[in-house]
Amino acid sequence: MATKIITFFLNLFYRLFKKFIPYQLYAYLAVGALNTALNILIFAISYHFILPKDGVSIASIHFESYTISLVIAFLITVPTGFWLARTFAFEAGVTEKTDGSKKLVKYFLVVLQGLGTDYLIMKTLIVVFRIEPTIAKIISTIITLSINYVLQKYFTFVKKK
């Protein structure tokens, strides 16, 4: 049901972008935007409403609330991001059922890299440039998504010849 609804909306709005970008890039951006919005929403809710502003100490190690929020959002949106990318953007790159587990491992490696990149950029924006954490998260996400698209296209969901 969800697949049909998402496919319907992707096809409906692709007409507006058809002259400018190929369908695969459009689909990646569209479903990626959906998953990114979910990621930022989870980050913002965790940071602003759930976790204490001064962070959390576990076994005498202090973690900033924005770091914990980043990890929470990451853990929740990795499975949704994989499903969305595989199903709607790169479905042609999956050739058989057993191929899915290999793709999942590659996908996880790319998003793990993305988590590290996202964290380093976000931390720099917060500490060095004193940008509010949610705004820093949005900026770092835009940069990280650009890197991840290239890696997902040419590493994770590459078509077998």
ZADO-1210 file (C-alpha; in nm, 4 decimals, padded with zeros to 6 digits):
<atoms>
<atom x="00.0000" y="00.0000" z="00.0000" code="MET" pos="1"/>
<atom x="00.2714" y="00.2493" z="00.0983" code="ALA" pos="2"/>
<atom x="00.4705" y="00.1511" z="-00.2104" code="THR" pos="3"/>
<atom x="00.1776" y="00.2277" z="-00.4390" code="LYS" pos="4"/>
<atom x="00.1117" y="00.5640" z="-00.2740" code="ILE" pos="5"/>
<atom x="00.4760" y="00.6718" z="-00.2917" code="ILE" pos="6"/>
<atom x="00.5040" y="00.5534" z="-00.6534" code="THR" pos="7"/>
<atom x="00.1875" y="00.7460" z="-00.7416" code="PHE" pos="8"/>
<atom x="00.3229" y="01.0712" z="-00.5969" code="PHE" pos="9"/>
<atom x="00.6688" y="01.0216" z="-00.7471" code="LEU" pos="10"/>
<atom x="00.5164" y="00.9738" z="-01.0923" code="ASN" pos="11"/>
<atom x="00.2708" y="01.2590" z="-01.0461" code="LEU" pos="12"/>
<atom x="00.5363" y="01.5169" z="-00.9559" code="PHE" pos="13"/>
<atom x="00.8084" y="01.3870" z="-01.1871" code="TYR" pos="14"/>
<atom x="00.6299" y="01.5591" z="-01.4735" code="ARG" pos="15"/>
<atom x="00.7502" y="01.8900" z="-01.3261" code="LEU" pos="16"/>
<atom x="01.1154" y="01.7805" z="-01.3219" code="PHE" pos="17"/>
<atom x="01.1337" y="01.5524" z="-01.6264" code="LYS" pos="18"/>
<atom x="01.3051" y="01.8139" z="-01.8449" code="LYS" pos="19"/>
<atom x="01.5750" y="01.8822" z="-01.5876" code="PHE" pos="20"/>
<atom x="01.6835" y="01.5579" z="-01.4210" code="ILE" pos="21"/>
<atom x="01.6675" y="01.1839" z="-01.4855" code="PRO" pos="22"/>
<atom x="01.4078" y="00.9825" z="-01.2948" code="TYR" pos="23"/>
<atom x="01.6624" y="00.8015" z="-01.0757" code="GLN" pos="24"/>
<atom x="01.8095" y="01.1264" z="-00.9431" code="LEU" pos="25"/>
<atom x="01.4611" y="01.2718" z="-00.8972" code="TYR" pos="26"/>
<atom x="01.3420" y="00.9633" z="-00.7076" code="ALA" pos="27"/>
<atom x="01.6562" y="00.9620" z="-00.4907" code="TYR" pos="28"/>
<atom x="01.6079" y="01.3295" z="-00.4058" code="LEU" pos="29"/>
<atom x="01.2358" y="01.2891" z="-00.3408" code="ALA" pos="30"/>
<atom x="01.2505" y="00.9822" z="-00.1151" code="VAL" pos="31"/>
<atom x="01.5760" y="01.1097" z="00.0331" code="GLY" pos="32"/>
<atom x="01.4024" y="01.4347" z="00.1224" code="ALA" pos="33"/>
<atom x="01.1261" y="01.2376" z="00.2908" code="LEU" pos="34"/>
<atom x="01.3748" y="01.0337" z="00.4935" code="ASN" pos="35"/>
<atom x="01.5863" y="01.3425" z="00.5656" code="THR" pos="36"/>
<atom x="01.2836" y="01.5291" z="00.6951" code="ALA" pos="37"/>
<atom x="01.2101" y="01.2333" z="00.9228" code="LEU" pos="38"/>
<atom x="01.5745" y="01.2326" z="01.0373" code="ASN" pos="39"/>
<atom x="01.5766" y="01.6053" z="01.1158" code="ILE" pos="40"/>
<atom x="01.2369" y="01.5808" z="01.2879" code="LEU" pos="41"/>
<atom x="01.3596" y="01.2970" z="01.5111" code="ILE" pos="42"/>
<atom x="01.6812" y="01.4909" z="01.5818" code="PHE" pos="43"/>
<atom x="01.4914" y="01.8081" z="01.6723" code="ALA" pos="44"/>
<atom x="01.2375" y="01.6293" z="01.8951" code="ILE" pos="45"/>
<atom x="01.5134" y="01.4368" z="02.0728" code="SER" pos="46"/>
<atom x="01.7308" y="01.7447" z="02.1181" code="TYR" pos="47"/>
<atom x="01.4638" y="02.0002" z="02.2123" code="HIS" pos="48"/>
<atom x="01.2087" y="01.7906" z="02.4016" code="PHE" pos="49"/>
<atom x="01.3497" y="01.4591" z="02.5228" code="ILE" pos="50"/>
<atom x="01.7146" y="01.4969" z="02.6213" code="LEU" pos="51"/>
<atom x="01.8528" y="01.7387" z="02.8805" code="PRO" pos="52"/>
<atom x="02.0246" y="02.0417" z="02.7230" code="LYS" pos="53"/>
<atom x="02.3442" y="01.9905" z="02.9232" code="ASP" pos="54"/>
<atom x="02.3927" y="01.6393" z="02.7869" code="GLY" pos="55"/>
<atom x="02.4159" y="01.2992" z="02.9500" code="VAL" pos="56"/>
<atom x="02.6996" y="01.1328" z="03.1370" code="SER" pos="57"/>
<atom x="02.7331" y="00.7566" z="03.1088" code="ILE" pos="58"/>
<atom x="03.0085" y="00.5823" z="03.3076" code="ALA" pos="59"/>
<atom x="03.1797" y="00.9207" z="03.3605" code="SER" pos="60"/>
<atom x="03.1822" y="00.9921" z="02.9847" code="ILE" pos="61"/>
<atom x="02.9901" y="01.3036" z="02.8884" code="HIS" pos="62"/>
<atom x="02.7837" y="01.3081" z="02.5677" code="PHE" pos="63"/>
<atom x="02.6327" y="01.6268" z="02.4289" code="GLU" pos="64"/>
<atom x="02.2579" y="01.6091" z="02.3676" code="SER" pos="65"/>
<atom x="02.3052" y="01.6895" z="02.0000" code="TYR" pos="66"/>
<atom x="02.5388" y="01.3905" z="01.9630" code="THR" pos="67"/>
<atom x="02.2874" y="01.1529" z="02.1206" code="ILE" pos="68"/>
<atom x="02.0077" y="01.3039" z="01.9090" code="SER" pos="69"/>
<atom x="02.2148" y="01.2486" z="01.5956" code="LEU" pos="70"/>
<atom x="02.2648" y="00.8802" z="01.6815" code="VAL" pos="71"/>
<atom x="01.8965" y="00.8278" z="01.7672" code="ILE" pos="72"/>
<atom x="01.7858" y="00.9824" z="01.4373" code="ALA" pos="73"/>
<atom x="02.0474" y="00.7783" z="01.2505" code="PHE" pos="74"/>
<atom x="01.9373" y="00.4467" z="01.3999" code="LEU" pos="75"/>
<atom x="01.5722" y="00.5091" z="01.3191" code="ILE" pos="76"/>
<atom x="01.6174" y="00.6384" z="00.9637" code="THR" pos="77"/>
<atom x="01.8755" y="00.3872" z="00.8331" code="VAL" pos="78"/>
<atom x="01.6148" y="00.1137" z="00.7715" code="PRO" pos="79"/>
<atom x="01.3625" y="00.3542" z="00.6202" code="THR" pos="80"/>
<atom x="01.6299" y="00.5142" z="00.4020" code="GLY" pos="81"/>
<atom x="01.7482" y="00.1773" z="00.2700" code="PHE" pos="82"/>
<atom x="01.3962" y="00.0665" z="00.1869" code="TRP" pos="83"/>
<atom x="01.3126" y="00.3962" z="00.0157" code="LEU" pos="84"/>
<atom x="01.6359" y="00.4122" z="-00.1860" code="ALA" pos="85"/>
<atom x="01.6240" y="00.0467" z="-00.2875" code="ARG" pos="86"/>
<atom x="01.2556" y="00.0442" z="-00.3728" code="THR" pos="87"/>
<atom x="01.2147" y="00.3777" z="-00.5493" code="PHE" pos="88"/>
<atom x="01.5504" y="00.5185" z="-00.6633" code="ALA" pos="89"/>
<atom x="01.7790" y="00.2256" z="-00.7341" code="PHE" pos="90"/>
<atom x="01.5425" y="-00.0670" z="-00.7871" code="GLU" pos="91"/>
<atom x="01.7116" y="-00.1469" z="-01.1176" code="ALA" pos="92"/>
<atom x="02.0388" y="-00.2052" z="-00.9334" code="GLY" pos="93"/>
<atom x="01.8975" y="-00.4976" z="-00.7346" code="VAL" pos="94"/>
<atom x="01.9017" y="-00.8030" z="-00.9556" code="THR" pos="95"/>
<atom x="01.8000" y="-01.0868" z="-00.7259" code="GLU" pos="96"/>
<atom x="01.6657" y="-01.1528" z="-00.3794" code="LYS" pos="97"/>
<atom x="02.0024" y="-01.2578" z="-00.2357" code="THR" pos="98"/>
<atom x="02.1511" y="-00.9359" z="-00.3708" code="ASP" pos="99"/>
<atom x="01.9535" y="-00.7440" z="-00.1062" code="GLY" pos="100"/>
<atom x="02.1719" y="-00.8437" z="00.1886" code="SER" pos="101"/>
<atom x="02.4879" y="-00.7363" z="00.0064" code="LYS" pos="102"/>
<atom x="02.3238" y="-00.4072" z="-00.0804" code="LYS" pos="103"/>
<atom x="02.2198" y="-00.3597" z="00.2829" code="LEU" pos="104"/>
<atom x="02.5794" y="-00.4039" z="00.4027" code="VAL" pos="105"/>
<atom x="02.7061" y="-00.1579" z="00.1418" code="LYS" pos="106"/>
<atom x="02.4233" y="00.0826" z="00.2233" code="TYR" pos="107"/>
<atom x="02.5091" y="00.0630" z="00.5933" code="PHE" pos="108"/>
<atom x="02.8773" y="00.1364" z="00.5212" code="LEU" pos="109"/>
<atom x="02.7824" y="00.4440" z="00.3199" code="VAL" pos="110"/>
<atom x="02.5409" y="00.5750" z="00.5826" code="VAL" pos="111"/>
<atom x="02.7935" y="00.5019" z="00.8573" code="LEU" pos="112"/>
<atom x="03.0399" y="00.7185" z="00.6660" code="GLN" pos="113"/>
<atom x="02.7584" y="00.9705" z="00.6351" code="GLY" pos="114"/>
<atom x="02.7035" y="00.9655" z="01.0100" code="LEU" pos="115"/>
<atom x="03.0705" y="01.0439" z="01.0680" code="GLY" pos="116"/>
<atom x="03.0701" y="01.3195" z="00.8071" code="THR" pos="117"/>
<atom x="02.7438" y="01.4587" z="00.9412" code="ASP" pos="118"/>
<atom x="02.8801" y="01.4599" z="01.2965" code="TYR" pos="119"/>
<atom x="03.2106" y="01.6284" z="01.2069" code="LEU" pos="120"/>
<atom x="03.0439" y="01.9012" z="01.0023" code="ILE" pos="121"/>
<atom x="02.7688" y="01.9552" z="01.2617" code="MET" pos="122"/>
<atom x="03.0193" y="01.9649" z="01.5501" code="LYS" pos="123"/>
<atom x="03.2359" y="02.2158" z="01.3612" code="THR" pos="124"/>
<atom x="02.9363" y="02.4382" z="01.2877" code="LEU" pos="125"/>
<atom x="02.8236" y="02.4276" z="01.6519" code="ILE" pos="126"/>
<atom x="03.1607" y="02.4637" z="01.8264" code="VAL" pos="127"/>
<atom x="03.3564" y="02.6823" z="01.5853" code="VAL" pos="128"/>
<atom x="03.0833" y="02.8898" z="01.4232" code="PHE" pos="129"/>
<atom x="02.8366" y="02.8797" z="01.7174" code="ARG" pos="130"/>
<atom x="02.5415" y="02.7828" z="01.4995" code="ILE" pos="131"/>
<atom x="02.2292" y="02.6509" z="01.6769" code="GLU" pos="132"/>
<atom x="02.2351" y="02.2674" z="01.6701" code="PRO" pos="133"/>
<atom x="01.9181" y="02.2129" z="01.4649" code="THR" pos="134"/>
<atom x="02.0339" y="02.4625" z="01.1986" code="ILE" pos="135"/>
<atom x="02.3803" y="02.3019" z="01.2012" code="ALA" pos="136"/>
<atom x="02.2146" y="01.9629" z="01.1517" code="LYS" pos="137"/>
<atom x="02.0254" y="02.0869" z="00.8463" code="ILE" pos="138"/>
<atom x="02.3409" y="02.2329" z="00.6876" code="ILE" pos="139"/>
<atom x="02.5501" y="01.9243" z="00.7596" code="SER" pos="140"/>
<atom x="02.2750" y="01.7001" z="00.6238" code="THR" pos="141"/>
<atom x="02.2674" y="01.8818" z="00.2893" code="ILE" pos="142"/>
<atom x="02.6428" y="01.8374" z="00.2474" code="ILE" pos="143"/>
<atom x="02.6356" y="01.4748" z="00.3610" code="THR" pos="144"/>
<atom x="02.3469" y="01.3830" z="00.1296" code="LEU" pos="145"/>
<atom x="02.5403" y="01.5077" z="-00.1713" code="SER" pos="146"/>
<atom x="02.8306" y="01.2781" z="-00.0857" code="ILE" pos="147"/>
<atom x="02.5984" y="00.9874" z="-00.0073" code="ASN" pos="148"/>
<atom x="02.4156" y="01.0094" z="-00.3411" code="TYR" pos="149"/>
<atom x="02.7378" y="00.9535" z="-00.5331" code="VAL" pos="150"/>
<atom x="02.8410" y="00.6667" z="-00.3056" code="LEU" pos="151"/>
<atom x="02.4987" y="00.5011" z="-00.3180" code="GLN" pos="152"/>
<atom x="02.4798" y="00.5255" z="-00.6966" code="LYS" pos="153"/>
<atom x="02.8318" y="00.4023" z="-00.7750" code="TYR" pos="154"/>
<atom x="02.8990" y="00.1721" z="-00.4788" code="PHE" pos="155"/>
<atom x="02.5813" y="00.0415" z="-00.3152" code="THR" pos="156"/>
<atom x="02.3274" y="00.0175" z="-00.5952" code="PHE" pos="157"/>
<atom x="02.5591" y="-00.0228" z="-00.8923" code="VAL" pos="158"/>
<atom x="02.4112" y="-00.2403" z="-01.1671" code="LYS" pos="159"/>
<atom x="02.5774" y="-00.5733" z="-01.2366" code="LYS" pos="160"/>
<atom x="02.6907" y="-00.6183" z="-01.5955" code="LYS" pos="161"/>
</atoms>
